[in-house]
């Protein structure tokens, strides 16, 4: 059904078709629509802008969580009760459609060449922030609102320092890059950084994990990841041409921070890869996912699948430590350090921008403490000598 609104813009009604619509979903919908109609009726068939019980072109103000967040022209019921049946109009004139908050964030971050993961994380942070702030729009918030929000995340929701730091980064981007209001976040203090040490697998434990994996594809995946200290997202995105068999190297492309690097492959990993290739014959991706139902070319193995493969191997190997796929990368660096490899070379192989990031492995390496004796052993040895 088409009609003219009071701005003379052609519109068309659609049903959202859902029984519950959160403020986050409404904010997301403003990326593609401009007008909302809450209605107690299941259908708008035969209705008009003068539908009884509705007021035309009035801001929705009686329900606090929606005030100030919806577009300028919103329908509301006179009773102030928003029903579970939402209807919105799509402006049929493309030039009149304006992107909403989250679409604007996405576009601006893509223009700045942010990764898809970072965009997704920032949008999630800003969405949570906007939901907490409502009915205040983020552009109207002050530093006091941000501090209250962060305190809520820490005290009420138990967020850790890394999540809070990511939230601050997202809000800093919102206010500095989009709203050009750096003073809003300029004095926001960051939580003190926790410095947990990673759990490290011994060489014997790594070998047990490989031995417990009978599937040649899964074994090749784990061995290549450990041999080069690869992140899970890096190993599943390797292509056939990334394996340099002549130099025994792996070319990691567009890794974290959009950086390329070369890392180790080794004879053992190369041998298992050749055995894997003879059995599976991958065409584009080194580790392909399952066949697609639409008949299109296979995608690479998903990160979640790789993590599940590792978790199953750890369980079969009866490893009691709390380890993840990333522990292979931690173990790679630690074992190189214990073998006497210079920290600077390890930094290059891992792709770390700062040597401080790599220095954490000096705290978990046994190399510097293997010659130090426990004072308990010294005391017991001395007592044993005295008794003799």
Buried (B, 14 or more C-beta within 10 A) or exposed (E): EEEEBEEEBBBEBEBBEEEEBEBBEBBBBBBEBBBBBBBEEEEBEEBEBEBEEBEBEEBBEBBEBBBBBBBEBBBBBEEEEBBEBBBBBBBEEEEEBEBBBBBBBBEBBEEEEBBEEBBEBBBBBBBBBBBBBBBBEBEEBEBEBBEEBBEEBBEEEEBEEEBBBBBBBBBBBBBBEBBEBEEBBEEBEEBEEEEEEBBBBBEEBBEBBBEBBEEBBBBBBBBBBBBBBBBBBBBBBBBEEBBEEEEBBBBBBEBBEEEEBBBBBBEEBBEBBEEBBEEBEBEEBBBBEEEEEEEEEBBBBBBEBBBEBBEBBBEBBEBEEEBBBBBBBBBBBBBBBBEEEEBEEBBEBBBBEEEEEBBBBEEBBEEEEEEEEEEEEEEEEEEEEEEE
